[in-house]
Amino acid sequence: MSWKKNIAIYMVLISWLSSCDFGNTNLDPTTLPDVEIPVILPSALAQTARNISSIGARVTGSVIQHFKGIEGQTESYSVYLIDENTMDEFWRTGLYSAAMRDCHTIIEKSEAVDAPHYSGIAKILMAMNLGIATTFWGDVPFQDAFVSNNFKPSYDTQEEIYEHIQSLLDQAIEDLSGPPGALRPDQTDLIFGGDASAWTATARALKARYYLHLSKRHTEAAVDALNALDAGAEMTDENVPWFPYGNSQNEANTFAFFGDDRANQLALGDYLFTLMNAYGDPRLTKYAVRENNDYLVYQRNNRDLFWTQFESPLPLISYTEILFIKAECNLRIGNLAQADAFLQQAIASNMNLMSIADYSAYQVSIGDLFDQPTYEDQLEFIMEQKYVALFSQGTLESWVDYRRTGYPRLDPAADANESFNPSKVVPRRYLYPISERNANLENMTQAIERQGGHLLDQDLWAFRN
């Protein structure tokens, strides 16, 4: 199959995924039928990218004030009116019945047809989607989730889920370490064209991310993360797993598709704008454009906006994030000079990505780690810079960072809704979807009882002191 045919498959899949818009979800409620692995992988890749950037990112971005809803349903997210219906389609047709089901099918089929590289890629994608699920809800189904005719799967604890994630990534690295077997994913791998080394580097990067998620639970989280990055193939700015989008609406980046479909609904969050404006951040004009009193994150035909062009690619995990992880981990183990070096590299990486050649005035304005008098000040400085850099590309990770470190110092919405958040704090979790209440109540109830309740202001296991 030629590369042009590969692109054609991709265009058809994106068109298929984008053609259905269920309310504010932009998620397709169907899955591919039982077909061969080469047809399933592009679907799993496309849906994983959408899971990073569709309604889960819009809600989460509003919660952590990357975004501000200014019209329509998006306004409710900014005041924490997030109920059991908000993420229902995302749970069912974004995660479990789509990306994760596809990954499970690929893993099963690859054993039968000798396709370890397909299996390795699928395990990486499964780990990513499982990571999204557990950071949203804590305890979630996994081990029983894909058993035939089991419509009431039990929930694994969040601690077990993180163990599963690391195991999946270890298995992926092993699968990718040898020959590809009878089937090579060259033409159906829309990201790396079958490059096993690049996927291995992605797996190691994700291992570091998920180790660091547990910085409040495991004292060695920083060491584990650095060891994962140093163990072999390493991500650089040359092998970032960018998911490609096209320049038409049917092939569009998810943020751009939403902006084009729902004009003037999302603006830059007030906290993020204030932070960037205070330091003269040159990325501000790449993130948003002023219209009346708001800074819109999408404007049709505005080529200055970096993340919301139809063809804006989306990283499954970025090199910028890895450099920030290295900065934080080195700070945690007492290597201040190394921490600052990686921090400066992370900022440079993000500026270079957006073709900002001169940001020297910004560097002078913010200073460096050595200007911060205490460890907590240094940690806050790193997390604040990471928060700015991960706008759009890593919104979900910024929420994780906020819950595990307390930075940046976000003030809750002044008009926060207390229906599901009696303390009116910046939400700490989401409510299980209504479909689980209707179809899997017993197992959902057990998970709620284990976790101490079912409100937005209750911490998940990973983020408790």
C-alpha positions in Angstrom: 0.0 0.0 0.0 1.4 3.4 -1.0 1.7 6.4 1.4 -1.0 8.2 -0.6 -3.3 5.3 0.1 -2.4 5.6 3.8 -3.3 9.2 3.8 -6.5 8.4 2.0 -7.4 5.9 4.8 -6.6 8.6 7.4 -8.8 11.2 5.6 -11.8 8.8 5.4 -11.4 7.9 9.1 -11.2 11.5 10.2 -14.2 12.3 8.1 -16.0 9.4 9.6 -15.1 10.4 13.1 -15.9 14.0 12.6 -19.2 13.6 10.8 -21.1 12.8 14.0 -21.6 15.5 16.6 -23.5 14.4 19.6 -24.3 17.6 21.5 -21.0 19.0 22.8 -19.0 15.8 22.5 -17.8 15.5 18.9 -17.5 11.8 19.4 -18.6 9.0 17.1 -21.0 6.5 18.9 -20.0 3.6 16.7 -17.0 1.4 16.4 -15.5 -0.4 13.5 -16.8 -3.9 12.9 -14.6 -6.9 13.4 -12.0 -6.3 10.7 -8.3 -6.9 10.3 -5.6 -5.1 12.4 -4.4 -2.8 9.6 -7.8 -1.2 9.4 -8.3 -0.9 13.2 -5.0 0.8 14.1 -5.8 4.2 12.3 -9.1 4.3 14.1 -7.5 3.7 17.5 -4.9 6.4 16.8 -7.5 8.9 15.6 -9.8 8.3 18.5 -7.0 8.5 21.1 -6.0 11.9 19.7 -9.6 13.0 19.9 -9.8 11.8 23.5 -7.0 14.1 24.4 -8.6 17.1 22.7 -12.4 16.8 22.6 -14.9 17.4 25.4 -12.6 16.0 28.1 -10.1 18.8 27.2 -12.8 21.5 26.9 -14.2 20.7 30.3 -10.8 20.2 31.9 -9.4 23.3 30.3 -12.2 25.3 31.7 -11.7 23.8 35.2 -8.0 24.7 35.2 -8.6 28.1 33.5 -6.8 27.5 30.2 -10.2 28.2 28.7 -13.3 30.2 29.6 -16.7 29.3 28.3 -18.4 32.5 27.1 -21.4 31.2 25.2 -23.6 28.1 25.2 -22.9 25.0 27.2 -19.2 25.8 27.6 -20.2 28.5 30.1 -21.4 25.9 32.6 -18.0 24.2 32.7 -16.2 27.3 34.0 -18.6 27.4 37.0 -18.3 23.7 37.6 -21.8 22.7 36.6 -20.4 19.3 35.5 -22.8 16.4 36.2 -23.2 12.7 35.4 -24.3 13.5 31.8 -21.4 15.8 30.9 -18.8 13.0 30.2 -21.2 10.2 29.5 -20.6 10.0 25.7 -16.9 10.5 26.3 -16.8 7.5 28.6 -18.8 5.3 26.4 -18.0 6.2 22.8 -14.7 7.9 23.2 -12.9 5.6 25.7 -14.4 2.2 26.3 -16.4 1.4 23.1 -14.0 3.1 20.8 -10.2 3.6 21.4 -9.8 1.1 24.3 -12.0 -1.5 22.6 -10.0 -1.1 19.4 -6.7 -1.4 21.3 -7.9 -4.5 23.0 -8.9 -6.1 19.7 -5.5 -5.3 18.1 -3.7 -6.8 21.1 -5.8 -10.0 20.9 -5.5 -10.3 17.1 -1.8 -9.5 17.0 -1.1 -12.6 19.1 -2.9 -14.8 16.6 -1.2 -13.4 13.5 2.3 -12.6 14.9 2.2 -8.8 14.8 4.1 -7.7 17.9 4.7 -4.1 16.7 0.9 -3.6 16.2 0.5 -5.0 19.7 3.1 -2.7 21.1 1.5 0.4 19.6 -1.9 -0.7 20.8 -0.6 -1.2 24.4 0.8 2.3 24.4 -2.5 3.7 23.2 -4.4 1.6 25.8 -2.2 3.0 28.5 -2.8 6.5 27.4 -6.6 6.1 27.4 -6.5 4.3 30.7 -4.5 7.2 32.0 -7.2 9.6 31.0 -9.9 7.5 32.5 -8.2 7.2 35.9 -7.2 10.8 36.2 -10.8 11.8 35.5 -12.6 9.2 37.8 -10.0 7.3 39.9 -11.3 3.7 40.1 -12.4 2.5 36.6 -13.1 -0.8 34.9 -10.1 -2.4 33.1 -9.5 -6.1 33.8 -13.2 -7.0 33.3 -14.0 -4.3 30.8 -13.5 -6.2 27.6 -14.7 -9.7 28.6 -17.3 -10.9 26.1 -20.9 -10.5 27.2 -19.8 -8.9 30.5 -21.9 -5.7 30.7 -21.3 -5.1 34.3 -17.5 -5.0 34.7 -15.9 -4.5 38.1 -13.8 -1.5 38.8 -10.1 -1.7 39.4 -8.7 0.7 42.1 -6.8 3.7 41.0 -3.6 2.2 42.5 -4.1 -1.0 40.4 -4.8 1.1 37.3 -1.5 2.9 37.5 0.2 -0.6 37.9 -1.7 -1.7 34.8 -0.5 1.4 32.9 3.2 0.7 33.7 2.8 -2.9 32.8 1.2 -2.1 29.5 4.1 0.2 28.7 6.7 -2.3 29.7 5.0 -4.9 27.5 4.9 -2.4 24.6 8.6 -1.8 24.9 9.2 -5.6 24.8 6.9 -6.1 21.8 8.7 -3.3 19.9 12.2 -4.6 20.7 12.2 -7.3 18.2 11.2 -7.8 14.5 7.7 -6.8 13.5 6.6 -10.3 12.6 4.2 -11.2 9.9 2.5 -7.8 9.8 4.3 -4.5 9.7 2.4 -1.3 10.7 4.4 0.9 8.2 1.4 2.2 6.2 -1.3 2.1 8.8 0.7 3.8 11.6 -0.4 7.5 10.9 2.2 8.8 13.4 5.6 7.1 12.9 5.0 4.9 9.8 6.0 1.8 11.8 9.2 3.2 13.5 9.5 0.9 16.5 12.3 3.0 18.1 10.2 6.2 18.0 7.2 4.3 19.6 9.6 2.9 22.3 10.7 6.4 23.1 7.1 7.4 23.4 6.5 4.5 25.8 9.4 5.6 28.0 8.2 9.2 28.0 4.7 8.0 29.1 6.2 5.9 31.8 7.9 9.0 33.2 4.6 10.9 33.0 2.6 8.3 34.9 5.3 7.8 37.5 5.3 11.5 38.2 1.5 11.4 38.5 2.1 9.6 41.8 4.4 12.2 43.3 2.1 12.5 46.3 2.0 8.7 46.9 5.5 7.5 46.1 8.6 9.2 47.4 10.7 7.7 44.6 8.4 8.9 41.8 10.9 11.4 40.5 13.7 8.9 40.5 11.5 6.3 38.7 10.5 8.9 36.1 14.1 9.8 35.3 15.1 6.2 35.2 12.4 5.5 32.7 13.7 8.3 30.4 17.3 7.1 30.7 16.6 3.4 30.1 16.8 3.4 26.3 15.4 5.1 23.2 14.7 8.7 24.2 12.2 11.2 22.9 13.7 14.3 21.3 12.1 17.1 19.2 12.7 14.9 16.2 10.5 12.0 17.2 7.5 13.5 18.9 4.3 11.5 18.3 2.4 14.1 16.4 -1.1 13.1 15.2 -1.6 14.7 11.8 -4.7 16.6 10.8 -5.8 18.0 7.4 -6.8 21.4 6.1 -10.5 20.8 5.6 -13.3 20.5 8.2 -13.6 16.8 7.8 -9.9 16.3 8.6 -9.7 19.1 11.1 -7.9 19.3 14.4 -10.5 18.8 17.2 -10.1 22.2 18.7 -10.4 23.9 15.3 -13.4 21.7 14.4 -15.2 22.8 17.6 -14.3 26.4 17.0 -15.6 26.4 13.5 -18.8 24.6 14.5 -19.4 26.5 17.7 -18.0 30.0 17.0 -17.2 32.3 19.9 -17.8 29.8 22.7 -14.3 29.4 24.0 -11.9 32.1 25.1 -8.6 32.2 26.9 -9.0 31.7 30.7 -8.7 34.8 32.7 -5.9 33.4 34.9 -3.9 32.3 32.0 -4.4 35.6 30.2 -3.4 37.6 33.3 -0.3 35.5 33.8 0.9 35.7 30.2 0.1 39.4 29.9 1.9 40.3 33.1 5.2 38.9 31.7 4.8 40.1 28.1 4.6 36.5 27.0 5.1 36.4 23.1 3.0 33.2 22.9 -0.2 35.2 23.8 -0.9 36.1 20.2 -0.3 32.4 19.2 -2.9 31.3 21.7 -5.8 33.7 21.3 -7.0 36.8 19.5 -8.9 39.7 21.1 -12.5 40.2 20.1 -14.4 42.8 22.1 -13.5 41.9 25.8 -12.5 38.3 25.2 -9.5 36.5 23.8 -10.9 33.9 21.5 -8.9 30.7 21.1 -10.4 30.2 17.6 -11.0 32.6 14.8 -11.7 31.5 11.3 -8.9 32.3 8.8 -6.6 33.6 11.6 -3.3 32.0 10.7 -1.6 33.4 13.8 -3.3 30.9 16.2 -1.0 28.0 16.5 -3.2 25.3 18.1 -6.5 25.9 16.3 -5.7 25.6 12.6 -7.6 22.8 10.9 -4.2 21.2 10.1 -2.6 21.9 13.6 -1.1 18.5 14.6 -1.5 17.3 18.2 1.2 15.5 20.2 0.2 12.4 22.1 3.0 13.6 24.5 5.3 16.5 23.7 9.0 17.0 24.0 8.2 20.2 25.9 6.4 18.1 28.5 9.3 15.7 28.8 11.7 18.6 29.5 9.4 20.0 32.2 9.3 16.5 33.7 13.1 16.4 33.8 13.1 19.9 35.4 10.7 18.9 38.1 12.3 15.6 38.8 15.8 17.1 39.1 14.4 19.7 41.5 12.8 17.0 43.6 16.1 15.1 43.9 18.1 18.2 44.7 19.8 19.0 41.4 18.9 22.7 41.1 21.3 23.5 38.3 20.1 20.6 36.2 16.5 21.5 37.0 17.0 25.1 35.8 18.8 23.9 32.6 15.9 21.6 31.7 13.4 24.4 32.5 15.1 26.7 30.1 15.2 24.0 27.5 11.5 23.4 28.0 10.6 27.0 27.5 12.9 27.2 24.5 11.3 24.1 23.0 7.8 25.6 23.3 8.9 29.0 21.9 10.7 27.3 19.0 7.6 25.1 18.3 5.7 28.3 17.6 8.5 29.9 15.6 9.2 32.6 18.2 12.8 33.5 17.6 13.3 36.2 20.2 11.9 35.8 23.6 14.8 37.3 25.5 12.6 40.0 27.1 10.3 37.3 28.4 13.3 35.5 29.9 14.4 38.6 31.7 10.9 39.2 32.9 10.4 35.8 34.5 13.9 35.2 35.8 15.0 31.6 36.6 15.0 29.0 39.4 18.0 30.6 41.1 15.8 33.7 41.7 13.3 31.7 43.7 14.1 31.7 47.5 12.6 28.4 48.6 12.0 24.9 47.2 8.3 25.5 47.1 8.9 28.7 45.2 11.0 26.8 42.7 8.4 24.1 42.3 5.7 26.7 41.7 7.9 28.4 39.1 8.4 25.2 37.1 4.7 24.3 37.3 3.6 27.8 36.4 5.8 27.7 33.3 4.6 24.2 32.4 1.0 25.3 32.8 1.5 28.1 30.2 3.4 25.8 27.8 0.9 22.9 27.9 -2.1 25.1 26.8 -4.2 23.0 24.3 -1.5 20.3 23.8 -1.5 19.1 27.4 -4.6 20.5 29.2 -5.4 17.2 30.8 -1.9 17.0 32.3 -2.1 20.5 33.7 -5.1 19.4 35.7 -3.1 16.4 37.1 -0.2 18.8 37.9 -2.5 21.2 39.7 -4.0 18.4 41.9 -0.7 16.8 42.8 1.3 20.0 43.4 -1.2 22.8 44.1 0.3 24.9 41.3 -0.5 27.2 39.7 -2.4 29.0 42.5 -5.9 29.0 40.9 -8.7 30.8 42.6 -12.0 29.0 42.3 -14.7 30.6 40.1 -16.4 33.4 42.0 -19.8 32.1 40.9 -19.0 28.4 41.3 -22.0 26.1 41.3 -22.3 24.0 44.5 -24.7 21.4 43.2 -21.9 18.7 43.0 -19.2 20.7 44.6 -20.4 21.9 48.0 -17.0 23.4 49.0 -16.9 25.2 45.6 -13.2 24.4 45.1 -11.5 23.9 41.7 -12.9 20.4 40.9 -10.7 17.5 42.0 -12.5 14.8 40.0 -15.5 14.1 37.7 -18.7 12.3 38.5 -19.1 8.8 37.0 -21.3 8.9 33.9 -25.1 8.3 34.0 -24.7 5.2 31.8 -22.8 3.5 34.6 -25.5 4.4 37.1 -28.1 2.9 34.8 -26.2 -0.2 33.7 -23.5 -1.0 36.3 -24.8 0.5 39.5 -23.5 -2.1 41.9 -19.9 -1.9 40.8 -20.0 1.9 40.4 -21.4 2.2 44.0 -18.6 0.0 45.3 -16.0 2.3 43.6 -17.7 5.4 45.1 -17.7 3.9 48.6 -14.0 3.0 48.3 -13.1 6.5 47.2 -15.2 8.2 49.9 -18.0 9.8 47.9 -19.1 11.1 44.5 -18.6 14.8 44.4 -16.3 17.1 42.4 -14.5 18.3 45.5 -13.3 14.9 46.7 -9.7 13.9 46.0 -8.8 10.8 44.1 -6.3 8.3 45.7 -3.4 9.6 43.6 -3.8 13.2 44.7 -4.5 12.7 48.5 -1.9 13.8 51.1 
